[in-house]
Amino acid sequence: MQATSQSSRVMAELNVRGTAGVARERELIARVGDGDRKAFEELYGLYHRRMARFLTRLTRRYDLAEEIINDTFWVVWRKARGFRGDSQPSTWILGIAYRKARNAFRAAARSAAQNLDEQLAPPTSEEPASTEELRDWLSQALVQLPPEQRLAVHLCYELGHSCEEIATIMGCPVNTVKTRLFHARAKLQKLLPQLATPRGAQLPGRLP
């Protein structure tokens, strides 16, 4: 009984902190809308690390990630006055980031000069996979997903957004989000065993 009571108090405290954080972000956006540069700097500081971690899971080009972040906050600076508070501040900001990232990734894909096979060469060691190797294989597999599926996976599993929140961020129906996640998981299940197989090794069911 005592443990349950303590757990309830901890959860309540976390909820209060979360609510306070959202209220603070709303206040900052309102001040940004009035042209307050200090509020803008604080909001940028609150989101930069989170967005950088999110974007660098989607692309290995740190310069592209920073470009997307800067483009996102330029829009935040210009559009903050129009934020009505119908959604969470994080949903609004990540919605802007999603659109910028989608366009940037598509442009980068069109102009890419690297050979995809070389970029995504699977590991050659036959040793059991380490945690680092598994993360590397997952990163390689995610790169091969379409941008919409890749972003949906990270919004869901990396940032913990619900399908409803992701739908708001991506500007699409909830069922579309669920479909993208379903197809992404199916593709990852096929890609990961291929990436984990040493080059030249025979996959089960493949003819010699």
N, C-alpha and C positions, 0 to 999 in steps of 0.2 A: 504494500500500500504506500509506504514511504517513497519507494523508488518511482512508483507511478506518479505520485504527487510532484516529486522533483522533476521528472521528465516533463510534466505538464507545465511547470513553471519555466523550464528552459525553452520549450516551444513557444510559450506566450511571449517570453522576452525576445526571441528571434523574430516573431511576428511584429512586435512593436518596433524593433530595429528596422525591419524591412519597410514598414509603413512610414517610419520617419525618413528613411532614405528616399523613398518615392516622393514624399512631400518636399524634401529638400531639392530634388531634381526638378520638380514642377516649379518651385520658386526660382531656381536658377534659370530655367527656360524663360520664365516670365521676365526676369531681369535682362536676359540676353535680348529678348524682344524689344526692350527699351534702350538697347545699345550699350549695356553694361559689359565692358571688356573683362573686368575682373571675374564676373559671373561666368563669362564665356571660358576663361582660362580654367576655372574650377571645374566646369562641366567637361571640358576637354580632358582634364586630368583624371576625372572619374571614369571616362570611357576609353581613353587611349589604350591602356594595357589590355582591357577586355577585348577591344576590337582588333588589336594587333595579334593577340593570341588566336582569335577566331580566324582572321584572314590568313595568317601564316600557316594554318592548317590546310588552307585551300590552295595556296600558291607558295612556292619556295622563293619567289621574287620579293624580297623585303621592300625594294623600291616601289613595286606595284602596290603592296599592302599599304605603305605610307601614303602613296598617291590617293588611294581610295579613302583612307581616313581623312586626309586633308580636304578632298572633294566633298566628303560627307559633312564635315563641320563647316565648310563654306556654305552649304545649303542650310544647315542648322542656324548659322548666323543670320542668313537672309530670311528664313522662313519661321523663325521662333515666334514672332508676333502672331502668326496664324495657328499656332498650336493651341487647340481648344481643350485638351485634356481628356478627350473621349477614350484614349488608350493610355497605357503605361508609357512614361517617357522612353524607357528602353525599347519598347515596341516601335515607337515613332522613329527614334534615331536609327535603330537597326533596319527599319524599313527603307530608310534613305540609303544606308550602307549597302543593303542587298541590291538595290537598283544600280548603284554605282559599281558594285563588284561584278554583277552580271554583265554589264556593258564592258567593263574593263577586261574581264576574262574572255569574252567573245572577241574583243579586238586583239588581245594578246594571242589568242589561238589562231586567228587569221594571219597574223604577221610572224608567227613563230618560225624560226629557221632551224631549230634543233630537230634531230631525228627522234621521234617518240620512242622507238625501240631502244635507242641508246640511253635516253633519259630514264626509261623505266626498266632498265635491265635488272632481272631478278638476281638475288644473291646466289653465289655458286657453292657456298659451303654446305656440306651435308651434316654439319653438327646440329644438334637440337636448337630450335629457335630460342633466342633470348627475348626478354621484354622489349629491348631496343629494336631487335630485328622485327618483331611482330608489329611494332609501331611503324617501322619503316615500310613494311609490306602494306599496312593499312593505308599509309599516306600515298604509296604508289597506286594502290587500287582506287582510292578516292579521286585521284587526278584523272582517272579514266572515265569517271561518271560525268554525265552532262551537268553543266553548271547549276541548273535548277535542282537536280537531285543531290548534288554535292552540298549545296548551301542548305537544303532542307535537313540533311543528315547532321550537319554541324549545329544548326539552330536547335535541333531536337536533342541530340546526344551530348554535344559539347556545352551549349549554353542553357539547356534545360527548359526550352520554351515548349508550351503545349501546342497541339495541332492548330487550335483556334488562334493562338498568338502568331504562329508561323504564317497562317493564312492572311492575317492582317499585315504582317511584315512583307510578304511576297505578293500581296494584292491578288489573291486567288481564292477559290472556294476551299473549305476544309477538306472535302473529299479529294481535291486535287493534291493537297499536301499528303494525305494518307496514301494516295496512289504513287506519288513520287518516292515516299519512304519505302513502300512495298517493293517497287522496282529497284531502288537503290540497294536494299538488303539482298534481293535476289541476285543482283549483279556482283555484289561483294562476296557472296557465298561461292560464286563461280570463279572470281578473280583471285581470291586469296590462296586457294590450293595451287593455282598455276604459278603465282609469284613465289610460293614457298618451295617449289620444285626446282632443284638444280638444273641449270641449262644443260640440255642434252639428255636429261633423265626422261624415262618413259612414264607418262601418266597412265593410271589404270584405264583399261578399255581402249587404249590407243594401239593401233596396229604397228608392228615393227617396220 
